[in-house]
Amino acid sequence: MTADMDTEDSSVAVIIKRRLTPLIQVEVEPVGRWFHAYEARRLRGHLISSAGESEEESEGEEGPEVEIEDDIQYLRSLNPADWKDQDHYSVLGLKKYRYKVSGMTIKRAYRMMVLRHHPDKRRGAGEEIREDDDYFTCITKANEILGDPIKRRSWDSVDPEFDDDVPVVNAYNKAHFFEVFTPVLERNARWSTRKHVPGLGKPDDPKQKVDRFYAFWYDFESWREFSYLDEEEKEKGQDREERRWIEKQNKVERARRRKEEMARLRRLVDNTYACDPRISKFKEEEKERRLAYKKAKADAIRQKMEEEERIRREAEEAERKKREVEEAEQRARQEIEKKEREALKKAFKKERKSLRTLCKDNNYYSNEESERVQVMTDVELLCEALELVKIEELNKKLSQAGKDQTKGRGVLMKEVTEVRNRIKREREEVSVAASRGGSGSGGEGSSHKSWCQDDLQLLIKAVNLFPAGTTKRWDVVAEYINQHTTTTGIVRHAKEVLSKAKELQHSDQHMREAANKNAYHSMEKSQGKPTISDATASQRFDTPQEMLGMNTMAWGAEEQRLLEQALKTYPVSTQDRWDRIAECVPNRTKKDCMRRYKELVEMVKAKKAAQAAAAAKK
């Protein structure tokens, strides 16, 4: 019977063995409160469960035995009135373990300290006890704080033994990244409200894992709070209003400390990210990937552009050769025209100089000073209005007249009369044409204000003073006219000034000189003294007496250059400065040089003022 049963059992065992699959090793993880207890034992050296466990869990699981240190010197140094400044873990002999101890361990430590340091027991041993400030009160206070989970969490949040330091970003921390930042992150992970805080990881972690780590820490939620550091306790308030005020002040201070704590944690994560070699590696890989994509794209674009560039260069080369031929022809024409202009200019200059010299040698064909001034003005008008052939003929007739002033004056006045009559006719023709155009079109030109002779003179002077190329030229010219005009209630604008300048440009040169002459006459009447036209700024004088001792000829370009060079050579500190400057400029006296210098200064000031006013309007 027994043998049959043994045989049957062995057969069943064989069948079961054949049907069973091989054993598979399965990794099981604890969950819930068991997971918390497991993590606490693993991370904290299998001491006991964490301080975050509930009272029931702590009582149900006592954990390994803990060595309680009794520091009697520290206890005797405590002042019960300063209980907030004492280290409650050191008071109960748990200084080495601190937040890692369980609630049961705190109870055992408190009972042990009571048995050792109760006042009755010490009094029985012959020790003198001070009732008011005995350190036993500190033991009771420590148990009151650490025995209450809420108060203990408040104390742990401001534990003075906790290291709040954040590693900085430097070469050493980058080279020893995992050795430096791993303990810091594990130390700060205790503040997380979410369990299972991810670790820093390893150098060869994939990008997804590293991203999850930084996503957790950048969204880190801390349970750390600072109510333990409240300046005043709400219960000390005498009435409800005072208690509310105390609570309000405490909330403000807690929020400030909370903000500083979040900034510290953010700085820790930022410094970790900045020193992480894996991030640098990921960035470099991403950079290489983008560069490879860009390179492939750039190669395709380059090939296309090279073909387009080749076609463009061929077209440009053909265009360049054609342009070079045209430019060579144009330069040749310009060179010929330039030589002709220079020759004509020299001829004009020579004949005008001869005309001025003939008139000057014959004392301007007059014995009276006032008549000589008028003749000088007429001579300048002829120099500007007459063509080269006419000036040559006039010089020939004056040379034939010789010293006969009556004959020479007749020849000169006859030519002056012809020029004035011609200018008058041209002015009348322009006025008629302008009136016809203004009445017929009703356009922009019809709205222009009337121009008096003084304003025309200012326009001519401003156009010469601000040549082409001046920034905002016509705005500046308009401002110059507005600053110096004697007409009230009229403000000139850039478009109006430009239109009038074009009108004068298309009219004859003699009309512009006639405008200057009429302006001279009106100025002479208003000032009651002889004055040369403003068209030549170098010929203005204050009194007839000064004019007798000065050269009334216009300043030429060479004389102007010599004057400027002399002003640079002899600065203000030079003794007898103007005498030396006059020696450098032939045919010019000291008063001539001083007068010319003042005129130039006035012209520069007026020019700057007009430019500044035009710039300010913009």
C-alpha positions as CSV (number, residue, x, y, z in Angstrom):
1,M,0.0,0.0,0.0
2,T,2.8,2.3,1.0
3,A,4.8,1.4,-2.1
4,D,1.8,2.1,-4.3
5,M,1.3,5.5,-2.8
6,D,5.0,6.3,-3.2
7,T,4.8,5.3,-6.9
8,E,1.7,7.4,-7.4
9,D,3.3,10.5,-5.7
10,S,6.4,10.2,-7.9
11,S,4.2,10.0,-11.0
12,V,2.3,13.2,-10.0
13,A,5.6,14.9,-9.3
14,V,6.9,14.0,-12.7
15,I,3.7,15.3,-14.4
16,I,3.8,18.6,-12.4
17,K,7.5,19.1,-13.1
18,R,6.8,18.6,-16.8
19,R,3.9,21.1,-16.8
20,L,5.6,23.9,-14.7
21,T,7.4,26.6,-16.6
22,P,10.9,27.7,-15.5
23,L,11.2,30.2,-12.7
24,I,11.2,33.8,-13.7
25,Q,12.8,36.5,-11.5
26,V,10.4,39.4,-11.0
27,E,11.4,42.7,-9.4
28,V,8.8,43.8,-6.9
29,E,8.6,47.4,-5.6
30,P,6.9,48.4,-2.4
31,V,4.0,50.9,-2.6
32,G,2.2,53.2,-0.2
33,R,3.4,53.6,3.3
34,W,5.6,50.5,2.9
35,F,7.4,52.3,0.1
36,H,8.0,55.3,2.3
37,A,9.4,53.1,5.1
38,Y,11.6,51.2,2.6
39,E,13.0,54.4,1.1
40,A,13.7,55.8,4.6
41,R,15.6,52.7,5.6
42,R,17.6,52.6,2.4
43,L,18.6,56.2,2.2
44,R,19.1,56.8,5.9
45,G,21.2,53.8,6.7
46,H,18.4,51.6,8.0
47,L,18.1,53.6,11.1
48,I,14.3,54.0,11.5
49,S,11.4,55.3,9.6
50,S,11.3,59.0,8.5
51,A,10.0,61.9,10.5
52,G,7.3,62.3,7.9
53,E,5.6,59.1,9.0
54,S,2.4,59.2,11.0
55,E,2.3,58.6,14.7
56,E,0.6,55.2,14.2
57,E,3.3,54.0,11.8
58,S,6.1,55.2,14.1
59,E,4.5,53.3,17.0
60,G,3.9,50.2,15.0
61,E,7.5,50.0,13.7
62,E,10.1,50.9,16.3
63,G,13.2,50.4,14.2
64,P,16.8,49.6,15.3
65,E,18.1,50.8,18.7
66,V,19.5,54.4,18.7
67,E,22.3,55.6,20.9
68,I,21.2,58.5,23.0
69,E,23.9,60.9,24.0
70,D,23.6,62.9,27.2
71,D,25.5,66.2,26.9
72,I,25.1,67.6,30.4
73,Q,27.4,70.6,29.7
74,Y,25.1,71.7,26.8
75,L,22.0,71.2,29.0
76,R,23.4,73.3,31.8
77,S,24.3,76.1,29.3
78,L,20.6,76.5,28.1
79,N,18.3,79.3,29.1
80,P,14.6,78.3,29.2
81,A,13.6,81.8,28.1
82,D,15.5,81.3,24.8
83,W,13.9,77.9,23.9
84,K,13.6,78.9,20.3
85,D,17.3,79.1,19.9
86,Q,18.1,75.7,21.4
87,D,18.8,72.6,19.4
88,H,15.9,70.3,20.4
89,Y,17.6,67.2,19.0
90,S,20.7,67.9,21.0
91,V,18.6,68.4,24.1
92,L,17.1,64.9,23.8
93,G,20.5,63.4,22.9
94,L,19.6,62.8,19.2
95,K,22.0,65.2,17.6
96,K,23.6,62.7,15.3
97,Y,20.3,61.4,13.9
98,R,18.1,64.5,13.8
99,Y,15.2,64.3,11.3
100,K,15.9,60.6,10.6
101,V,14.6,59.4,14.0
102,S,11.0,58.1,14.5
103,G,8.4,59.3,16.9
104,M,9.0,56.2,19.2
105,T,12.6,57.0,19.4
106,I,11.8,60.6,20.5
107,K,9.5,59.2,23.2
108,R,12.2,56.8,24.5
109,A,14.8,59.6,24.4
110,Y,12.4,61.9,26.3
111,R,11.7,59.3,29.0
112,M,15.4,58.6,29.4
113,M,16.2,62.3,29.8
114,V,13.4,62.7,32.3
115,L,14.7,59.8,34.4
116,R,18.2,61.2,34.4
117,H,17.5,65.0,34.8
118,H,14.2,65.3,36.7
119,P,14.6,68.0,39.4
120,D,13.4,65.8,42.2
121,K,15.9,63.1,41.3
122,R,18.8,65.6,41.1
123,R,17.6,67.3,44.3
124,G,17.7,63.9,46.0
125,A,21.3,63.5,44.8
126,G,22.3,66.8,46.5
127,E,22.3,69.0,43.5
128,E,21.0,72.6,43.9
129,I,18.0,73.2,41.7
130,R,16.8,76.7,40.5
131,E,13.1,76.6,40.1
132,D,12.8,79.6,37.7
133,D,15.4,78.7,35.0
134,D,16.2,75.0,35.4
135,Y,17.2,73.4,32.2
136,F,14.7,70.6,32.7
137,T,12.2,73.0,31.2
138,C,14.2,72.9,27.9
139,I,13.8,69.1,27.9
140,T,10.1,69.4,28.2
141,K,10.0,72.0,25.5
142,A,12.0,69.8,23.1
143,N,9.6,66.9,23.6
144,E,6.7,69.3,23.1
145,I,8.2,70.4,19.7
146,L,9.5,67.1,18.4
147,G,6.7,65.0,19.7
148,D,4.1,67.0,17.7
149,P,4.4,66.1,13.9
150,I,3.3,69.6,12.8
151,K,5.7,71.4,15.2
152,R,8.5,69.0,14.4
153,R,8.1,69.7,10.7
154,S,8.2,73.4,11.5
155,W,11.4,72.9,13.4
156,D,13.0,70.6,10.8
157,S,12.3,73.2,8.1
158,V,14.7,75.6,9.9
159,D,17.1,73.0,11.3
160,P,20.4,75.0,11.8
161,E,22.4,71.8,10.9
162,F,21.0,71.8,7.4
163,D,23.4,73.0,4.7
164,D,21.7,75.6,2.5
165,D,24.8,76.2,0.3
166,V,24.5,75.9,-3.4
167,P,27.5,74.9,-5.5
168,V,28.7,77.7,-7.9
169,V,29.4,77.4,-11.5
170,N,33.1,77.0,-12.0
171,A,35.7,74.7,-13.7
172,Y,36.2,72.4,-10.7
173,N,32.4,71.7,-10.2
174,K,32.1,71.0,-13.9
175,A,35.0,68.6,-13.8
176,H,33.7,66.8,-10.6
177,F,30.0,67.3,-11.4
178,F,28.5,64.1,-10.0
179,E,30.7,64.1,-6.8
180,V,29.7,67.7,-6.0
181,F,26.0,67.9,-6.9
182,T,24.8,64.4,-6.0
183,P,25.0,64.9,-2.2
184,V,23.5,68.4,-2.5
185,L,20.5,67.2,-4.5
186,E,19.9,64.3,-2.2
187,R,20.1,66.6,0.8
188,N,17.5,69.0,-0.7
189,A,15.3,66.1,-1.9
190,R,13.9,65.8,1.7
191,W,11.8,69.0,1.1
192,S,9.9,67.5,-1.8
193,T,6.1,67.1,-1.4
194,R,6.2,64.4,-4.1
195,K,7.9,61.1,-3.2
196,H,10.3,59.1,-5.3
197,V,12.5,62.0,-6.1
198,P,14.7,61.2,-9.2
199,G,18.4,61.0,-8.6
200,L,21.1,62.8,-10.6
201,G,21.8,59.7,-12.6
202,K,25.0,58.7,-14.4
203,P,27.2,60.2,-17.1
204,D,25.8,57.9,-19.8
205,D,22.1,58.5,-19.1
206,P,19.9,59.1,-22.3
207,K,18.5,62.5,-23.0
208,Q,14.9,61.5,-22.1
209,K,16.0,60.5,-18.6
210,V,18.0,63.7,-18.1
211,D,15.1,65.8,-19.3
212,R,12.7,64.0,-16.9
213,F,15.1,64.8,-14.0
214,Y,15.3,68.5,-14.8
215,A,11.6,68.7,-15.5
216,F,11.0,67.3,-11.9
217,W,13.4,69.7,-10.3
218,Y,12.3,72.8,-12.2
219,D,8.8,72.0,-11.1
220,F,10.0,71.2,-7.6
221,E,7.3,71.6,-4.9
222,S,8.8,72.1,-1.4
223,W,6.9,71.5,1.9
224,R,9.5,73.5,3.8
225,E,7.9,76.3,5.8
226,F,9.1,78.9,8.3
227,S,6.5,79.3,10.9
228,Y,9.0,78.4,13.6
229,L,10.8,81.7,13.0
230,D,7.7,83.8,13.7
231,E,8.7,86.9,15.8
232,E,5.6,86.8,17.9
233,E,3.0,84.1,18.8
234,K,-0.6,84.8,17.9
235,E,-1.8,83.6,21.3
236,K,0.0,86.4,23.0
237,G,-2.4,89.0,21.5
238,Q,-4.7,90.7,24.0
239,D,-7.7,90.8,21.8
240,R,-8.9,89.5,18.4
241,E,-7.6,92.6,16.5
242,E,-4.1,92.3,17.9
243,R,-4.0,88.5,17.2
244,R,-5.1,89.2,13.6
245,W,-2.3,91.8,13.2
246,I,0.3,89.4,14.6
247,E,-0.9,86.7,12.2
248,K,-0.7,89.1,9.3
249,Q,2.9,90.1,10.1
250,N,3.9,86.5,10.5
251,K,2.4,85.6,7.1
252,V,4.3,88.3,5.4
253,E,7.6,87.2,6.9
254,R,6.9,83.5,6.0
255,A,6.1,84.5,2.4
256,R,9.4,86.4,2.2
257,R,11.4,83.4,3.5
258,R,9.4,81.1,1.3
259,K,10.3,83.2,-1.7
260,E,14.0,83.2,-0.8
261,E,13.9,79.4,-0.4
262,M,12.3,78.9,-3.9
263,A,14.9,81.2,-5.3
264,R,17.7,79.2,-3.7
265,L,16.3,75.9,-5.1
266,R,15.9,77.5,-8.5
267,R,19.5,78.6,-8.3
268,L,20.6,75.1,-7.3
269,V,18.8,73.6,-10.4
270,D,20.2,76.3,-12.7
271,N,23.8,75.7,-11.5
272,T,23.3,72.0,-11.8
273,Y,22.1,72.4,-15.4
274,A,25.0,74.8,-16.2
275,C,27.6,72.3,-14.9
276,D,26.0,69.1,-16.2
277,P,28.4,67.6,-18.8
278,R,25.5,65.6,-20.3
279,I,23.7,68.8,-21.2
280,S,26.8,70.1,-22.9
281,K,27.1,66.7,-24.8
282,F,23.4,66.9,-25.8
283,K,23.8,70.5,-27.0
284,E,26.9,69.6,-29.0
285,E,25.1,66.6,-30.6
286,E,22.1,68.8,-31.4
287,K,24.5,71.5,-32.8
288,E,26.2,68.9,-35.0
289,R,22.9,67.6,-36.3
290,R,21.7,71.0,-37.2
291,L,25.0,71.8,-38.8
292,A,24.9,68.7,-40.9
293,Y,21.3,69.6,-42.0
294,K,22.4,73.1,-42.8
295,K,25.4,71.9,-44.6
296,A,23.4,69.6,-46.8
297,K,20.9,72.4,-47.5
298,A,23.7,74.9,-48.1
299,D,25.5,72.6,-50.5
300,A,22.3,72.4,-52.7
301,I,21.8,76.1,-52.5
302,R,25.5,76.8,-53.2
303,Q,25.4,74.6,-56.4
304,K,22.4,76.5,-57.6
305,M,23.9,79.9,-56.7
306,E,27.2,79.0,-58.4
307,E,25.4,78.4,-61.6
308,E,23.5,81.6,-61.3
309,E,26.7,83.4,-60.3
310,R,28.5,82.1,-63.4
311,I,25.7,83.4,-65.7
312,R,25.7,86.7,-63.8
313,R,29.4,87.2,-64.0
314,E,29.4,86.6,-67.7
315,A,26.7,89.2,-68.2
316,E,28.5,91.6,-65.9
317,E,31.8,91.1,-67.7
318,A,30.1,92.0,-71.0
319,E,28.4,95.0,-69.4
320,R,31.6,96.1,-67.7
321,K,33.5,96.1,-71.0
322,K,30.8,98.1,-72.7
323,R,30.7,100.5,-69.7
324,E,34.5,101.0,-69.8
325,V,34.3,102.0,-73.4
326,E,31.6,104.4,-72.7
327,E,33.4,105.8,-69.7
328,A,36.6,106.3,-71.6
329,E,34.7,108.2,-74.3
330,Q,32.9,110.3,-71.6
331,R,36.2,111.0,-69.8
332,A,37.7,112.2,-73.0
333,R,34.8,114.5,-73.7
334,Q,34.8,115.8,-70.1
335,E,38.5,116.4,-70.3
336,I,38.1,118.5,-73.4
337,E,35.1,120.4,-71.9
338,K,37.1,121.0,-68.7
339,K,40.0,122.4,-70.6
340,E,37.7,124.7,-72.5
341,R,36.0,125.8,-69.3
342,E,39.3,126.5,-67.6
343,A,40.5,128.4,-70.6
344,L,37.3,130.4,-70.7
345,K,37.5,131.0,-66.9
346,K,41.1,132.2,-67.2
347,A,40.1,134.5,-70.1
348,F,37.2,135.8,-68.1
349,K,39.4,136.4,-65.0
350,K,42.0,138.1,-67.1
351,E,39.6,140.4,-68.8
352,R,37.7,141.2,-65.6
353,K,41.0,142.0,-63.9
354,S,42.0,144.2,-66.8
355,L,38.6,146.1,-66.6
356,R,39.0,146.6,-62.8
357,T,42.6,147.7,-63.3
358,L,41.8,150.2,-66.0
359,C,39.0,151.7,-63.9
360,K,41.2,151.8,-60.8
361,D,44.1,153.4,-62.6
362,N,41.8,156.1,-63.9
363,N,40.3,156.7,-60.4
364,Y,37.0,155.2,-61.6
365,Y,36.6,158.2,-63.9
366,S,35.3,160.4,-61.1
367,N,36.7,162.9,-58.6
368,E,33.9,162.5,-56.0
369,E,34.0,159.7,-53.5
370,S,30.3,158.9,-53.7
371,E,30.4,158.6,-57.5
372,R,33.5,156.3,-57.2
373,V,31.5,153.9,-55.0
374,Q,28.7,153.8,-57.6
375,V,31.2,153.3,-60.4
376,M,32.8,150.4,-58.5
377,T,29.4,148.8,-58.2
378,D,28.7,149.3,-61.9
379,V,32.1,147.8,-62.7
380,E,31.3,144.7,-60.7
381,L,27.9,144.5,-62.5
382,L,29.6,144.6,-65.9
383,C,32.1,141.9,-64.8
384,E,29.2,139.6,-63.9
385,A,26.8,140.5,-66.7
386,L,28.9,140.9,-69.8
387,E,30.1,138.1,-72.0
388,L,33.8,137.5,-72.6
389,V,33.7,139.2,-76.1
390,K,31.9,142.2,-74.7
391,I,34.4,142.6,-71.9
392,E,37.3,142.4,-74.4
393,E,35.7,145.1,-76.5
394,L,35.0,147.3,-73.5
395,N,38.6,146.9,-72.3
396,K,39.9,147.8,-75.8
397,K,37.7,150.9,-75.9
398,L,38.8,152.0,-72.4
399,S,42.5,151.4,-73.4
400,Q,42.1,153.6,-76.5
401,A,40.5,156.3,-74.3
402,G,43.7,156.3,-72.2
403,K,43.8,159.1,-69.6
404,D,40.8,160.9,-71.0
405,Q,38.4,160.4,-68.2
406,T,35.5,162.0,-70.0
407,K,35.7,159.7,-72.9
408,G,36.4,156.6,-70.8
409,R,33.5,157.5,-68.5
410,G,31.2,157.8,-71.5
411,V,32.2,154.4,-72.8
412,L,31.8,152.8,-69.4
413,M,28.4,154.5,-68.7
414,K,27.1,153.6,-72.1
415,E,27.8,149.9,-71.5
416,V,26.3,150.1,-68.0
417,T,23.1,151.7,-69.4
418,E,22.8,148.9,-72.0
419,V,23.2,146.2,-69.3
420,R,20.6,147.9,-67.0
421,N,18.1,148.3,-69.8
422,R,18.5,144.6,-70.8
423,I,18.1,143.5,-67.2
424,K,15.0,145.6,-66.9
425,R,13.5,144.1,-70.1
426,E,14.2,140.6,-68.9
427,R,12.7,141.3,-65.6
428,E,9.5,142.6,-67.2
429,E,9.3,139.5,-69.4
430,V,9.8,137.2,-66.4
431,S,7.1,139.1,-64.4
432,V,4.6,138.8,-67.3
433,A,5.4,135.1,-67.7
434,A,5.0,134.5,-64.0
435,S,1.7,136.4,-63.8
436,R,0.4,134.4,-66.7
437,G,1.4,131.1,-65.2
438,G,0.0,132.0,-61.8
439,S,-3.4,133.1,-63.1
440,G,-3.8,130.2,-65.4
441,S,-2.8,127.1,-63.4
442,G,-3.9,127.9,-59.9
443,G,-1.4,125.2,-58.8
444,E,1.3,125.2,-56.2
445,G,3.1,128.3,-57.7
446,S,0.0,130.4,-57.3
447,S,0.2,130.1,-53.6
448,H,3.7,131.4,-53.3
449,K,4.1,134.7,-51.4
450,S,5.5,137.7,-53.1
451,W,9.3,138.2,-53.1
452,C,10.7,141.6,-52.4
453,Q,14.2,142.7,-53.5
454,D,15.7,142.1,-50.0
455,D,14.4,138.6,-49.9
456,L,15.7,137.9,-53.4
457,Q,19.1,139.2,-52.3
458,L,19.0,136.9,-49.2
459,L,18.0,133.9,-51.4
460,I,21.0,134.5,-53.7
461,K,23.3,134.9,-50.8
462,A,22.0,131.8,-49.0
463,V,22.3,129.7,-52.2
464,N,25.9,130.7,-52.5
465,L,26.5,130.2,-48.7
466,F,25.0,126.7,-48.7
467,P,26.2,125.0,-51.8
468,A,24.9,121.7,-53.3
469,G,25.7,118.8,-50.9
470,T,24.6,120.6,-47.8
471,T,22.4,118.4,-45.5
472,K,18.8,119.4,-45.9
473,R,20.0,122.3,-48.1
474,W,16.7,123.9,-48.9
475,D,15.4,123.7,-45.3
476,V,18.6,125.5,-44.2
477,V,18.2,128.1,-46.9
478,A,14.6,128.8,-45.9
479,E,15.6,129.1,-42.2
480,Y,18.4,131.5,-43.2
481,I,16.0,133.8,-45.1
482,N,13.5,133.6,-42.2
483,Q,16.2,134.7,-39.7
484,H,17.5,137.6,-41.7
485,T,14.5,138.9,-43.6
486,T,13.0,142.3,-42.8
487,T,9.5,141.4,-44.1
488,T,7.2,140.6,-41.2
489,G,4.4,138.0,-41.3
490,I,5.9,135.9,-44.1
491,V,7.6,132.5,-43.4
492,R,9.4,130.9,-46.3
493,H,9.3,127.1,-46.7
494,A,11.7,124.7,-48.5
495,K,9.5,124.0,-51.5
496,E,8.8,127.7,-52.0
497,V,12.5,128.6,-51.8
498,L,13.5,125.8,-54.2
499,S,10.8,126.9,-56.7
500,K,12.0,130.6,-56.6
501,A,15.7,129.5,-56.9
502,K,14.9,127.5,-60.0
503,E,13.0,130.5,-61.4
504,L,16.0,132.7,-60.9
505,Q,18.3,130.0,-62.3
506,H,16.4,129.9,-65.5
507,S,16.3,133.7,-65.7
508,D,19.3,135.7,-67.0
509,Q,22.4,136.3,-64.8
510,H,21.9,140.1,-65.1
511,M,18.5,140.0,-63.4
512,R,20.1,138.5,-60.3
513,E,22.6,141.3,-60.3
514,A,19.8,143.9,-60.8
515,A,18.1,142.4,-57.8
516,N,21.3,142.9,-55.8
517,K,21.7,146.4,-57.0
518,N,18.1,147.4,-56.1
519,A,18.6,145.8,-52.7
520,Y,21.8,147.9,-52.3
521,H,19.9,151.1,-53.0
522,S,17.1,150.3,-50.5
523,M,19.7,149.4,-47.9
524,E,21.6,152.6,-48.6
525,K,18.5,154.7,-48.1
526,S,17.6,152.9,-44.9
527,Q,21.1,153.2,-43.3
528,G,22.0,156.6,-44.7
529,K,25.5,155.7,-45.6
530,P,27.3,154.2,-48.6
531,T,27.3,150.4,-48.6
532,I,28.4,147.8,-51.1
533,S,26.0,145.1,-52.2
534,D,25.4,142.2,-49.9
535,A,26.0,139.8,-52.8
536,T,29.8,140.4,-52.1
537,A,30.0,140.1,-48.3
538,S,33.6,141.3,-48.2
539,Q,32.7,144.9,-49.4
540,R,30.6,146.1,-46.4
541,F,31.9,149.1,-44.4
542,D,30.6,151.1,-41.5
543,T,31.6,154.6,-42.4
544,P,32.8,156.5,-45.5
545,Q,35.9,157.5,-43.6
546,E,36.8,153.8,-43.1
547,M,36.2,153.1,-46.8
548,L,38.7,155.7,-47.9
549,G,41.6,153.8,-46.2
550,M,40.5,150.3,-47.3
551,N,40.7,148.2,-50.4
552,T,37.1,147.9,-51.8
553,M,37.9,145.1,-54.3
554,A,36.3,141.7,-53.7
555,W,38.5,139.1,-52.1
556,G,39.7,136.6,-54.6
557,A,40.3,132.9,-54.0
558,E,44.1,133.3,-53.6
559,E,43.7,136.2,-51.2
560,Q,41.2,134.1,-49.2
561,R,43.7,131.2,-49.0
562,L,46.5,133.4,-47.9
563,L,44.4,135.0,-45.2
564,E,43.3,131.6,-43.8
565,Q,46.9,130.4,-43.8
566,A,48.1,133.5,-42.0
567,L,45.3,133.1,-39.4
568,K,46.6,129.6,-38.7
569,T,50.3,130.7,-38.6
570,Y,49.7,133.6,-36.2
571,P,47.4,132.6,-33.4
572,V,45.6,135.0,-31.0
573,S,48.5,135.1,-28.6
574,T,50.9,136.5,-31.3
575,Q,52.0,140.0,-30.7
576,D,51.1,142.5,-33.5
577,R,49.1,139.7,-35.0
578,W,47.1,141.6,-37.6
579,D,50.1,143.5,-38.8
580,R,51.8,140.2,-39.6
581,I,48.7,138.8,-41.2
582,A,48.4,141.9,-43.4
583,E,52.0,141.4,-44.5
584,C,51.1,137.8,-45.8
585,V,48.2,139.1,-47.9
586,P,49.4,141.4,-50.8
587,N,47.4,144.6,-51.6
588,R,45.4,144.2,-48.3
589,T,45.8,146.4,-45.2
590,K,45.4,145.5,-41.5
591,K,41.8,146.9,-41.5
592,D,41.0,144.9,-44.7
593,C,42.1,141.6,-43.0
594,M,40.2,142.4,-39.7
595,R,37.1,143.3,-41.6
596,R,37.3,140.2,-43.7
597,Y,37.8,138.0,-40.6
598,K,34.7,139.6,-39.0
599,E,32.6,139.0,-42.1
600,L,33.7,135.3,-42.2
601,V,32.8,134.9,-38.5
602,E,29.4,136.4,-39.1
603,M,28.8,134.2,-42.1
604,V,29.8,131.0,-40.2
605,K,27.5,132.0,-37.3
606,A,24.6,132.7,-39.6
607,K,25.2,129.4,-41.4
608,K,25.3,127.4,-38.2
609,A,22.2,129.1,-36.8
610,A,20.3,128.3,-40.0
611,Q,21.4,124.7,-40.0
612,A,20.5,124.3,-36.3
613,A,17.0,125.8,-36.8
614,A,16.4,123.5,-39.8
615,A,17.5,120.4,-37.8
616,A,15.4,121.4,-34.8
617,K,12.2,121.5,-37.0
618,K,12.8,118.0,-38.1
